[in-house]
């Protein structure tokens, strides 16, 4: 069994719970195949080859759920995530647990004054060092200097 607390998950700037768990659950292989930020990942606990198609059985707050239910969970609403990876899980969940079990406990409401929390995460996709453009004359001068520095005869025609 391995588990991750909600505080640790909240500290990770991601919108996907599966990406937040990557590298934090020993015995679970979490691989993002798409490369897109926020895309859901493949999770493998005990290998592939079971009735539920290779994805571990997901149990959210004690209710057996689907992968889609797991993928839409907000990482900020999760209290703990645990994985069960031994054969004893078959005694509880049967053959559906042959690829392991992901147990998710969400935060519950608290009595008292309602509160509102807001987190924001912003990314950009522009280059930090734009390429310098040359005029034709500057490019030929640069190539001439390059040839001279490499010990070759210069004289690139202008």
Order of alpha helices (4+ residues) and beta strands (2+ residues): beta-alpha-alpha-beta-beta-beta-beta-alpha-beta-alpha-beta-alpha
